[in-house]
Each structure stands twice: as structure tokens, then as C-alpha cells.
Amino acid sequence: MSNPLITADGTRPSAVAGMPPAPAVTAAAHFAARLSFETDVSDVHADLEARVAGLVVVDVRSYEAWGQGHLPGAIHLPANRISTDGPRLVPAEALVVTYCWGPGCNGATRGALEFARLNRRVKEMLGGFEYWVREGLAVETAQGRTVRPVDPLTAPVASPACGC
């Protein structure tokens, strides 16, 4: 019985190159497109700290989730209310960033879709609230601001930015 992971000459074929990579021009277009749709916790934090004009961060989670904590400066607009309340609460010229719980939730994607349907410029924050907290960034609650220790698997312990 032959092992399909071993070639006739005894070497193992590449798991990475089993599907050839896209041509460079195609890859560049793909990755540029992804960056036009997505942002990350570190970049959102940097822009909020810099008070970048026109940025509106929207928490699309439930009222209960918002009450557990949210990004300082974010507005609360559950995804199912964006089509009705979004035009009133978010300026048409704003750059909107949506977030939800984390990578296991697609609420931010649904929220971004609703803003796009309203003809708004929008990006989804990868990692969501979970990675905001895990990276040791401040969270607003009814009791005030709180910060949890940095998870060294998600961010450098000594800095809020990963440097990538």
C-alpha cells in the first residue's frame, strides 16, 4: 500500500504549494480588496486615539452585550436597526467601522452589509470586541473604563500595536 503523502522519489509534496499560488497581479488585487473591506483592532485603536475626523465605530451587538462593555467612543446600533436608524445616527460622509463579539460571529459583517446598502463607506473590524479586550485596550462600561491584561498570544504585552 502506498502513502499518498510520499512521492515516488521518497519526498513529501508541499502542502502549501499543492494548490499553486495566484499570479502576483491577481494576489495584489485580492489582498488590496480585502484591506478595502476590513480593518483591525490596532488600526481602529490608533485612529480613535488620534481622533481621526469622520470615523464612526459602530457596535452592532445586542443591548445586553453593549452593557457588558464596548469600545470607548463607539455608538450602539444593533445590526437589525441599521437600515432604520443608521441614516439618522451616522453622517453620510462618515467612514463606518462595524464590530461584534469576535471572529466566531458574523454580526459585524451583517452590519457592514447594511451600511453598504445605505451607500455608506464601511469596513469591518476583524477580531471584534474579543480581540479589542484581549489586546488590553480600554473598554467602557456603566462603571467606567476598564482594562484587562494583554493576552500575549494576540498582542505584545508592552505595546497596544503589533507593529505589522
Steps between C-alpha positions, in 0.01 A plus 500: 500500500645836401490815708344787297700751706830357372603534135671226296842651576432490875437870552189652640308736269438852626175548687528874438570478128250218437278773363731735310499862620321758291700715263645804679267748329196292601629463855562876527143573387360246745691629802432864412131417477505331841661807655231719348236296685679425828698672771640373827487582869842667505417735211160592644661570837767720337238702310278542807800615705594745222138620485490448123218714364205325341560158656191344657544168681176306533436218745235282334449265796193469722412740781614239752837464328546878481431516873781254572743741340579672172771696326537854638355739246293236322131545436253222561288400205393135490529354150125453467445876556759638257265530203251705703722694743832512315415791269403713802789401728795474261599789272496411130864607457628289792735205469315234698673212679275224629584248768330218687621238751792347315623277223234238571218747434392653171293781650758758391474365145120532508532850640753599233266364233215715633718812494614417146134470399457853641778609262744561787876445497551211737757253632473207737734483801664158506518339843208698636448579865682181603830604349460860615483367856771236449737767369460685832313801365257703711137398516216729605238365744233658717761501779754687285806395305669171566803325354583131512852363474638447150480145370856437374358276225326798341722803563834603645462542876692830498316669210144538368627463141632183343722691259383311193 
